[in-house]
Amino acid sequence: MSFTKLGLSAPILTAVSEQGYDTPTPIQEKAIPAIIEGRDIMAAAQTGTGKTAGFTLPLLERLSKGQKAGPNQARALILAPTRELAAQVAESVELYSKNLPLTSTVVFGGVKINPQMMRLRKGVDVLVATPGRLIDLMGQGAVKFKNLEVLVLDEADRMLDMGFIHDIKRILKTLPAKRQNLMFSATFSDDIRQLAKGLIHNPVEVSVESNKAAKTIEHWIHPVDKTKKPALLTHLIEKNNWRQVLVFTRTKHGANRLVKQLDKSKIEAAAIHGNKSQSARTKALAGFKSGEIRILVATDIVARGLDIDQLPQVVNYDLPNVSEDYVHRIGRTGRAGASGEAISLVTAEDIKELSDIERLTQKLLRREIVEGFEPINKVPETTLNMKPIKAKKPKKPNRSGNNQGEQKAKRSHGDKAPQGTKKRSSGHKAQSKKNTDNKSGSQDVWKNSTKKHK
Ligand code: AMP
């Protein structure tokens, strides 16, 4: 299958080939023709599958045919859970639309609101937003959706995990009833299905295998005692001369502590999590991408969706509480066919998490004890003789009838919504003021500007 068979026009195909893509990924193959046709989509897919191009390319194809946006109007709205993901999606939109006379912009919290309001004045074809800042902007009359044609919910499960459901409902109320809806989620919980029920009509369902690690990723564990973990990580970085490693911790506090420990060993490291200011997050990510920072220590919520080219190494300093996050984490490496390595430091206390991961991936992880770090508390042996954990498959909305009261316990990630994109509350105005006052200089890194009409 080639991109030319999917119904995309020449300006988009040129932009795609300039990216060096010759074959559409499975999600692109299924989603692109259906979206061009105007169908609603419900897709089980996560970062690394090519989903961003999967919805952006046909979206641009559709928008290239219609009327331009009026002042303060947006024709397509893409909602994303984190600022990093919103910025990345906006970059893709800009890239793929470079040969089209379409405009796009991104808005998120933690940076000044005024420049965002200015950019929205003339109207935009594609608006990428995090929910909290979008509500601020809507409250100030900076953006209206009378002419909205397409709504995209990207990483819908993560948006619900982060407590954005009320914001999403508020936004949905302001959208015209006649529109196309595209929903992307790594998992389909009852909450997600409930949300989809009132939103998506007769969707094309797309599911991309998500509970298996890519074949190009080699992953194994180092059993170790808890107290030896910082020393083992330093040892591995130095012995293997790792230059760019994404390290996952379970908590924000744990991430900060680890950065301090690495600093003491003169290893350049920075933390990225929801308690960091936007400018600190932007600086850390930019430094990591450019190679100035060797080790980026992240928690799950912020790290999910980060697309770092050719990332060779991922370390699970702590195993995740939720086994599906293991697949997301190690999927940061070995992308688009490149090879990658992911190692996990595992202590005797982590036996349940380890066993859950092995049952989900249906693979017993290879154990490698590092000389000098032999654990006193041995990690018990595990087997696969238990029922495998299945990742949830998407189900048709409406089919499940009334599942109110079946609200599933929220997944615990040890990380809250990032500052400025939190669940709205009575302190909302104060938060907006704080964002307005934020003197962050992150715009240049995020290309936080509207793409000009050509
Ligand atoms: P995503 O799942 O949208 O985060 O995309 C993951 C990565 O795959 C990004 O770095 C994209 O640039 C890349 N990508 C997307 N589509 C293709 C394709 N058809 N061929 C090769 N790489 C792709």
Residues whose N, C-alpha, C, O or C-beta is under 5 A from the ligand:
A	BS01	AMP	Y21 D22 T23 P24 T25 Q46 T47 G48 T49 G50 K51 T52 A53 D307 A336
